[in-house]
Amino acid sequence: MLSFEIERCRNFFRSSPLHSTRRCAGSPCKVAGENPEVTSKRTKLQEDTHFRVLRLLQENPEMSQRELAAEVGVSVGGMHYVLNALIEKGLVKLGNFTAAEDKRRYAYILTPRGIAEKTSITKRFLERKIEEYDVLKAEIEVLRDELGVNATPKTSSSARSF
């Protein structure tokens, strides 16, 4: 989220009757959305979306916003917002797709900075997914112990045989 949008959001919530200066003084304001845990989750989701969009655009720059939205699982309006953010950050540039009959079609091309950022995001994404996998694997083991199932299945199909 852009800094001016964050500030606008904070100001909105601070002017809201839900906001209590006494309650929020000296600590992150929960009402204004400054909870670090929530911000962290939001940042991860936003980064995951950016990763998926950059990855799709690198493979197929001619994808329409509608196609990107369907692939990523967001609304077309949300995709418009994501693409504008990527363009503003200088990660994607907008070009006309000259081979198209419809000259209103655009190609979303990753810039060198966009390629570098995609690499960085990919690394963080992979680290996060491995961490999630390890946590899930540990939870599965606990559940198996609770059920008295000791054998670890060799294939995913045998994991469904409970």
C-alpha positions as CSV (number, residue, x, y, z in Angstrom):
1,M,0.0,0.0,0.0
2,L,1.4,3.4,-0.9
3,S,2.4,5.7,2.1
4,F,-0.2,8.4,1.3
5,E,-3.0,5.7,1.3
6,I,-1.8,4.4,4.6
7,E,-1.8,7.9,6.1
8,R,-5.3,8.5,4.7
9,C,-6.5,5.3,6.3
10,R,-4.9,6.1,9.6
11,N,-6.5,9.6,9.6
12,F,-9.9,8.1,8.8
13,F,-9.7,5.7,11.7
14,R,-8.4,8.3,14.1
15,S,-11.3,10.5,13.3
16,S,-13.7,7.6,13.8
17,P,-15.7,7.3,17.0
18,L,-14.1,3.8,17.4
19,H,-10.7,5.4,18.0
20,S,-9.7,6.2,21.6
21,T,-6.6,8.3,22.0
22,R,-6.3,7.1,25.6
23,R,-6.5,3.4,24.6
24,C,-4.0,3.8,21.7
25,A,-1.5,6.2,23.3
26,G,2.0,5.0,23.4
27,S,1.3,1.8,21.4
28,P,0.4,1.0,17.8
29,C,-3.2,1.9,17.2
30,K,-5.2,-1.2,16.7
31,V,-8.2,0.7,15.2
32,A,-6.0,2.5,12.7
33,G,-4.6,-0.7,11.4
34,E,-1.1,-0.3,12.8
35,N,-1.0,-3.8,14.5
36,P,2.4,-5.2,13.3
37,E,1.0,-8.7,13.1
38,V,-1.8,-7.7,10.8
39,T,0.5,-5.5,8.8
40,S,2.9,-8.4,8.4
41,K,0.1,-10.7,7.2
42,R,-1.1,-8.0,4.8
43,T,2.4,-7.4,3.5
44,K,3.0,-11.1,2.9
45,L,-0.3,-11.4,1.0
46,Q,0.5,-8.4,-1.0
47,E,4.0,-9.7,-1.8
48,D,2.5,-13.1,-2.7
49,T,0.1,-11.4,-5.2
50,H,3.0,-9.3,-6.6
51,F,5.1,-12.5,-7.0
52,R,2.3,-14.3,-8.8
53,V,1.6,-11.4,-11.1
54,L,5.3,-10.8,-11.9
55,R,5.8,-14.5,-12.6
56,L,2.8,-14.6,-15.0
57,L,3.8,-11.4,-16.8
58,Q,7.3,-12.7,-17.3
59,E,5.9,-15.8,-19.0
60,N,3.2,-14.0,-20.9
61,P,3.4,-10.2,-21.1
62,E,0.3,-10.0,-23.3
63,M,-2.1,-11.3,-20.6
64,S,-5.1,-9.0,-20.0
65,Q,-6.1,-7.7,-16.6
66,R,-9.1,-10.0,-16.7
67,E,-6.9,-13.1,-17.4
68,L,-4.4,-12.1,-14.7
69,A,-7.1,-11.5,-12.2
70,A,-8.6,-15.0,-12.9
71,E,-5.2,-16.7,-12.6
72,V,-4.2,-14.9,-9.4
73,G,-7.7,-15.1,-7.8
74,V,-8.4,-11.4,-7.3
75,S,-11.1,-9.1,-8.8
76,V,-10.4,-7.2,-12.0
77,G,-10.4,-4.0,-10.0
78,G,-7.9,-5.5,-7.6
79,M,-5.7,-6.5,-10.5
80,H,-5.9,-3.0,-11.9
81,Y,-4.7,-1.7,-8.5
82,V,-1.8,-4.2,-8.3
83,L,-0.6,-3.5,-11.9
84,N,-0.7,0.3,-11.2
85,A,1.4,-0.3,-8.1
86,L,3.9,-2.4,-10.0
87,I,4.1,0.3,-12.7
88,E,4.6,3.1,-10.1
89,K,7.4,1.1,-8.5
90,G,9.1,0.8,-11.8
91,L,8.8,-3.0,-11.9
92,V,6.6,-3.2,-14.9
93,K,6.3,-1.0,-17.9
94,L,3.3,-0.6,-20.1
95,G,3.6,-1.1,-23.9
96,N,1.2,-1.4,-26.8
97,F,0.8,-5.0,-28.0
98,T,1.4,-4.3,-31.6
99,A,0.5,-7.7,-32.9
100,A,-3.1,-7.5,-31.6
101,E,-6.0,-6.4,-33.8
102,D,-7.4,-4.5,-30.9
103,K,-5.0,-1.6,-30.4
104,R,-6.3,-1.0,-26.9
105,R,-4.5,-4.2,-25.7
106,Y,-1.3,-3.7,-23.7
107,A,1.7,-5.7,-22.9
108,Y,3.0,-5.6,-19.4
109,I,6.8,-5.9,-19.6
110,L,9.0,-6.5,-16.6
111,T,11.8,-4.0,-16.3
112,P,15.3,-5.0,-15.3
113,R,14.4,-3.7,-11.8
114,G,11.2,-5.8,-12.0
115,I,13.2,-8.9,-12.9
116,A,15.6,-8.3,-9.9
117,E,12.7,-7.7,-7.6
118,K,10.9,-10.9,-8.8
119,T,14.1,-12.8,-8.0
120,S,14.2,-11.3,-4.5
121,I,10.4,-11.9,-3.9
122,T,10.8,-15.5,-5.2
123,K,13.4,-16.2,-2.6
124,R,11.3,-14.8,0.2
125,F,8.2,-16.6,-1.1
126,L,10.1,-19.9,-1.2
127,E,11.4,-19.5,2.3
128,R,7.9,-18.7,3.6
129,K,6.4,-21.7,1.8
130,I,9.1,-24.0,3.2
131,E,8.4,-22.7,6.7
132,E,4.7,-23.2,6.2
133,Y,5.4,-26.7,5.0
134,D,7.5,-27.5,8.0
135,V,4.8,-26.3,10.4
136,L,2.1,-28.2,8.5
137,K,4.3,-31.3,8.5
138,A,4.8,-31.1,12.3
139,E,1.0,-30.6,12.8
140,I,0.3,-33.7,10.7
141,E,2.7,-35.7,12.8
142,V,0.9,-34.6,16.0
143,L,-2.5,-35.5,14.5
144,R,-1.1,-38.9,13.5
145,D,0.2,-39.5,17.0
146,E,-3.2,-38.6,18.4
147,L,-4.9,-41.1,16.0
148,G,-2.3,-43.7,16.7
149,V,-1.1,-43.8,13.1
150,N,2.7,-44.2,13.2
151,A,3.7,-44.9,9.7
152,T,4.6,-42.0,7.5
153,P,3.0,-42.5,4.0
154,K,5.4,-42.5,1.0
155,T,2.9,-41.0,-1.4
156,S,0.2,-38.3,-1.0
157,S,-2.5,-40.8,-2.0
158,S,-1.9,-43.0,1.0
159,A,-2.3,-39.9,3.3
160,R,-6.0,-39.9,2.3
161,S,-6.5,-43.4,3.5
162,F,-7.7,-42.5,7.0
